[in-house]
Amino acid sequence: MSDSVVMSRGARFQQWQSYLVTRSKRSKAGVFLVQGVRPITVAVEQDWPLESVLYRSGGSLSAWATATVDTCRAAGADAVAVAPELMAELGERPDQPPEVLLVAHSRLEDLARWTPDGDAPVVVAFDRPSSPGNLGTLIRSSDAFSAAGVLVSGHAADPFDPACVRATTGSLFAMPVASVQSPDEVLAFVRRLRDRGTPMTVVGTDESGEVAIDEHDFTGGTVLVVGNETRGMSAAWRDACDVVVSIPIGGSASSLGAPSAGAVGLYEIARQRLRR
């Protein structure tokens, strides 16, 4: 079967383009675009479900691009040759059309069914993140520090927004991410793990926390809660926490940004566990 070809800004191209800018279009179709060598490579390595692989027409491709297209085609994805100027628009790189883009299926964990591995898992909950880039950065940090998964809480940025996908540098495809509406769902998850014999503590981060972060024992199972970038944790999340820790800082800054606070928390958890 020969590959499809898209050489004009017709309906198919417009549909792909809508996935870049319109969350409702992504959600309704259940797909999103993947840009960048690293995110594409990880998505393919992790066997992420794909609808299509788009490749730049009109010239030779690198060994990486050729192998990627062949792998996706063999896995059942629709391979589409796309005009370079259209690839530049979809890749949001007007001066350097990408060789390959993916149209991937959206996939989130069902928290009610998901059970993290290990006897002391670390799960990160991000309360109402407003910036897709910040959400992606925290997903990347969570992966780097071996967290079991990330929970995106409330009215939040879309994990499948192109800015978030790029910021994860592929970590979105390598670790579980779930969406929850409220802390109650997370507390039910915590109770389920406790009932299975996994001790879990819900730990919030806030500049007014009653315990310095390095004074809290993070060696047990932990849900690390990171608040919204401007408003911090909601009252409901604060009530859900067993303890709220603070991160001592100096200088003229009043606080750390949310992804930075999350990364510091994850580092402290990893540091304590390495010393066990």
N, C-alpha and C positions, 0 to 999 in steps of 0.2 A: 504494500500500500504506500503510495507516494505521500510526501509531506504536503500539508496545506501551505498556501502562500497568501500573504497579506501585503499589498503594495500601496494601498490608499487608505485614507481616513474614513473608511466605511463603518458599518455598524459594529463589526467585531472589534475594530481598533477603538472605537468610541466606548465600547463596553469595558475593555481593559483600562482605558484612560480613566473611566469613572471609578474604578477600584482604587486609584491613587488618591482621589480627593473626596470621595463620598462614602462615609461609613455605612449609611443605610444600603447603598448598592453592594458593598462587600458583604454585609450581613445577610441581605436577601439572597444573594447568589451563593453565599457560603464559600467564597474564594477570596484570595488576596494576591498581590504581586510581590515577588521576592527579587530584590536588586542586590548586586554586589557579589564578588567572587566568594568571599568567605561564607555569607549566609546561604548562598546557593549550594556551595560545596557541602556544608553541614546538613542542609535539608535533604540532599541526595544521599549522603552517608547514613542518615537516620531513617531512610525509607519513608520520608514524609509523603502523605498522599498528594499526588499532583494531578491537575487537570491538563495542563499544557506546558511544553517547554518551547520558548520562543528563541530563535537564533537569528543573528544578523545575516542577511542575504548579500549576494553580490561580491563575495570574496572569500579567501581562505580563512579558516578559523584556527585558533591555537589548539595545541594538543589537549589542553584542559577543556576547552569549549567543546571540541569534537567528542571527547570521552563523555562529557556531561550529557550532551544531546543523545548520544548513543545509549547511555545508561537509562535516561528517562524514557526514551522511545521503547526500549526493551521492557521497561516496567509498565508500559501501557499508556503513558502520557501521549497526548496529541502533539507531534512536532510541527512547528509552524515557522516557515521562513518569512522574516519581516524586513521590510525596507529599512536601510540604515537610519534615515531621518525619522522614521517612526520609532525605531528602537531608542534613538536619542531622546525622544519625548517621553517614552515610557520609562526609560532609565533615569530621567531627570538629569541627563548629562549632555547638554546640547553640543559640546565641543568634542565629545568622545563617546560615540554610540557603543553601548555595551555589546559584548558578543552574545550573551545569554541572559534571559530573564525567565522566571518561573511563574506560572499561575497555579497557586497551591490551594488546596482545600483547607478551610479553617477547622481547627481541632482544639478543643479545650477539655481538660479533665473534668469529670463529674466528681465533685468533692464528696458526695454521699457514698460513692463507690471506691474512691481512691484510698489506698493504704500505702504510706511511704515505707521504704525499706529501712532496716536498721532498728536498733533498740533505743536510739536517742536522736530521732530525726530533727532537722532544723527546717522549718517552713517559714517563709517570709510572707507577711500580709501587708500590702500597700493600700492604705485607706484613701480612696477617691483621688488617685493621681490625675492631675489635669494635663500634664505634658506627656505626649507619646515618647519623646526622647528620654525623659526622666524614667518613665516606666521601663523602657528598653535597657537603659543603663543599669537599673536595679536588677533586672532579670539577668543581665550579663554578670554582675557582681555575685548574684546568688549562685550562678553556675560555677563561677571561679572559686568560690569558697565552699563548694560541695553541698549547698542546700538541697533538700529533697524536692522542693517545689516552691512556686510563687502563687499567692492568692491575690487577685485584683478585686478590691472591695468597693461596692457602691457605684454611684454614677461616675465613671472613670474613663480615662483614655483607652482607646482601642488597642489591644495587643497586636492587632494585625494592620494597624496604621503603618505606612511605609517608613515613617520616621522611627517608630518603635522597632520595627523589624531590623532596620539598619543598625540602630543603636545596640541591639543585642549581639551583633556580629555573629549570628548563628545560634546563640544560646537558646533562643526561642524554640528551636527544633530539637534541642538536646535535653530539655528538662520539662517536667510537668508544670503547666500553668492552668489555673482554674479561675473562674469568675464567680464571685459571691455577691449577694445583694446586701447582706448585713452581717454583723458579728455573730448573730445567733447561729448561722450556718457553720461558722468556724468553731463556736463553742460545742455544737453537736459533734463535729469532727473530733475535737479534743476529747470529749467524753467517750466517744467510740474507741479512740486509741487507749485511753486510760482503762477502759473496761477490758481491753485485750492485754493489759499488763504493761503498757508503755507509759511511763510517767511523762506528763507534758505540763509545761508552764507557759502561760501567755505573758510575754514581756513587751511592754510598750516603750517607745523612745520619745522623750520630750525634754526640753530644756529645764522644765520644772520637776523632773523626776526625783523621787525621794532617795534613790540609791545611785551612786556613781557606777557607771557601766562596768568598770573593772572590779567592783566589789560584789557584783552579783555572780552566782554560780551558774554558768551556762553549760555545764557538762551533761545535764539531762536533756530530754526532749524539749524543744523550744518552738513556740510560734513567736517570731520577732515582728512586732507591729511598727510600721513606719507611717507617719501621718502625712496628710496632704501638704503640698509644698508651701502653701501660705497660711493655712488655718490649723495645721497640725492634726492630731487625732480628734475624731469626733467624740462627743460625750459618751455615746454608746460604746465606742471602742475603748475609751478610758475605763469605763465600768467593767468591760470584759477582761481587762488585764489583771493578772495576779500581782504584778509589780510593774512599776514604771521607772526606767533608768534614765539617767542624764549622761551626756557626753561632755566632760569638762573641756572648755575651749578658752582661748585667750585672744588678744588683739582687739580690734574694734568691731569685729563681726558679732552680731547678736545671736546667731545660730548657724548651724550647718544646713546646706541644702538637703532635701530629702534623700536623694540617691547617695550623697556623701555620708549622711548619718546611717543609712542602711549598710553601706560598705564598712564603716567603722564597727558597727555592731556585728557584722558577719566576721570581720577580722578578729574581734575580741573573742567570739565564740570559737573560732578555729585556733586561736592562740591558747586558750584555756585547755582545749581538748588535746592539743599537741603535748601539753605538759602533764597530762594524766599519767 
